[in-house]
Amino acid sequence: MTTKLNILLNLLLSRAKLKIYALAMQKEQGITPKRATIHELDNNEQIDVDINQKELDGIEKEIKETINKIIKRDFPKTPDNEKCTECDWNLICTK
């Protein structure tokens, strides 16, 4: 994977994590954070993450959908010769 792609993926994951943390604070502590920021230590950059109620509702919906897929054992197969040879399930998977 290219370095730029890794940076983008890490940024997207960091944004999602901050939304999940904000949602958890709201649900468990009754506190709605006003601001969430990613601090990039490599270049001393700060990136604000939108955590308005619409964003928190969206991430909550994604979490619930993911949980339901896990409960239903809804794991779509994505065959890949290289990955399949290293997969722990390759002996029982019908690919």
C-alpha positions as CSV (number, residue, x, y, z in Angstrom):
1,M,0.0,0.0,0.0
2,T,1.3,3.4,-0.8
3,T,2.3,5.8,1.9
4,K,-0.4,8.4,0.9
5,L,-3.1,5.7,1.0
6,N,-1.9,4.6,4.5
7,I,-2.1,8.2,5.7
8,L,-5.6,8.6,4.3
9,L,-6.8,5.3,5.8
10,N,-5.3,6.2,9.2
11,L,-7.0,9.6,9.0
12,L,-10.4,8.0,8.2
13,L,-10.0,5.5,11.0
14,S,-9.0,8.3,13.5
15,R,-12.0,10.3,12.5
16,A,-14.3,7.3,13.1
17,K,-12.7,6.6,16.4
18,L,-13.2,10.1,17.7
19,K,-16.9,9.9,16.6
20,I,-17.2,6.7,18.5
21,Y,-15.6,8.2,21.6
22,A,-17.9,11.2,21.4
23,L,-20.9,8.9,21.1
24,A,-19.8,6.8,24.1
25,M,-19.4,10.0,26.2
26,Q,-22.9,11.1,25.2
27,K,-24.5,7.7,25.9
28,E,-22.6,6.7,29.0
29,Q,-21.8,10.0,30.7
30,G,-24.5,12.3,29.4
31,I,-21.8,14.6,28.1
32,T,-21.8,15.7,24.5
33,P,-18.3,16.9,23.5
34,K,-18.2,20.2,21.7
35,R,-15.0,19.5,19.7
36,A,-12.8,16.6,18.6
37,T,-9.3,17.1,17.1
38,I,-6.7,14.8,15.7
39,H,-3.2,15.9,16.6
40,E,-0.7,14.8,13.9
41,L,2.6,14.7,15.8
42,D,4.7,14.2,12.7
43,N,3.9,17.6,11.3
44,N,2.3,19.3,14.3
45,E,-1.0,19.6,12.5
46,Q,-4.4,19.7,14.1
47,I,-7.4,18.4,12.2
48,D,-10.9,19.1,13.6
49,V,-13.4,16.3,13.3
50,D,-17.1,17.1,12.9
51,I,-19.0,15.5,15.8
52,N,-22.4,17.1,15.4
53,Q,-25.5,15.1,16.3
54,K,-26.0,14.0,12.7
55,E,-22.4,12.6,12.6
56,L,-23.0,10.8,15.9
57,D,-26.3,9.4,14.8
58,G,-24.6,8.1,11.6
59,I,-21.8,6.4,13.4
60,E,-24.3,4.8,15.8
61,K,-26.2,3.5,12.9
62,E,-23.0,2.0,11.4
63,I,-22.2,0.3,14.7
64,K,-25.6,-1.2,15.0
65,E,-25.5,-2.5,11.4
66,T,-22.1,-4.0,12.0
67,I,-23.3,-5.7,15.2
68,N,-26.3,-7.1,13.3
69,K,-24.1,-8.5,10.5
70,I,-21.9,-10.2,13.1
71,I,-24.9,-11.7,14.9
72,K,-26.3,-13.0,11.6
73,R,-22.8,-14.2,10.6
74,D,-23.0,-12.1,7.5
75,F,-19.4,-12.2,6.4
76,P,-19.2,-11.8,2.6
77,K,-16.5,-13.8,1.0
78,T,-13.7,-11.9,-0.7
79,P,-11.5,-14.5,-2.3
80,D,-7.9,-13.5,-3.0
81,N,-5.4,-16.1,-3.8
82,E,-2.6,-14.3,-1.9
83,K,-4.7,-13.6,1.2
84,C,-6.5,-17.0,1.2
85,T,-3.3,-19.0,1.5
86,E,-2.5,-17.1,4.7
87,C,-6.0,-17.1,6.1
88,D,-6.8,-19.1,9.3
89,W,-10.0,-20.3,7.8
90,N,-8.7,-21.5,4.4
91,L,-9.2,-25.2,5.2
92,I,-12.9,-24.9,5.9
93,C,-13.8,-21.9,3.6
94,T,-15.7,-22.7,0.4
95,K,-14.4,-19.5,-1.2
